[in-house]
């Protein structure tokens, strides 16, 4: 399953807002430095979808706000 994620790093609260069936806004506390925000996004998505974080892979957008992830359910 492919999903689109718009990342908001350095937020006060961590949350996921579902925009469409395959589009989400993800707010995380981590700063967008050294890939730490991307790792945290994967952790938050794994909790949301109730899958192991190893089943979530970033396809596009490692250094951008808009990202695409593949989730193996």
N, C-alpha and C positions, 0 to 999 in steps of 0.2 A: 504494500500500500504506500503510495507516495503522498506526502503532505507538504504544504507550503507553510513556512514559519516566518513571521516577522519578529525579530528579536529586539528586546528593549533591555539592554544591559544597565547595570548600576541603578536598579530600581530599589525602592524602599521595601516592597513586598514582592514575593514570588507568586505568580499566578499564571494560569493559562485561560485565554478567552477564545472560544470557538467562534470564528467568523462565518465559515461555511463548512460543508462536510469535509473538505480537505484543506482548510486554511485556518491557521491559528495565530494569535498574538501571544508571545511568551515573554513574561517579565521575570528577570532574574536579578539577584543581588550582586553577582560577580561583575567585575569590570571586563571590558572587551580587550584584554591584553593577554598575549601568549597562549591563546586558545582556551583559556580557562572558562570563558563564557560559553563556548561551544560544548565543552564537557558538561557543564552544568545544565545546559539546555537538554542534552541527551538524558541526563539523570532525571530531570523534571518530566520529560516526555515518557520515560520508562515507567514512572509512577502513574502518570495519567492513563496510559494505555495498558498498564499492568503486564508489561513484558520485561524481559531481561534487557539491560542496557546494551548487551552485545548484539541484540537483534535490531538495533537502530543504527543506521549508517547515513552520514551526511553525503549527499550527492553533489550539491552545489551551494556556494555561498559562504565558504570558510571565513572570508574577510569582508563580508557584506552583511547588511541588516536583514535582507531577504534571503532565506535559505530554503533548500529542498531536502527532505529526509525520506529515506526508505525504511519502512517498518515491516519486519517479517513477523506476521502473527501466527 
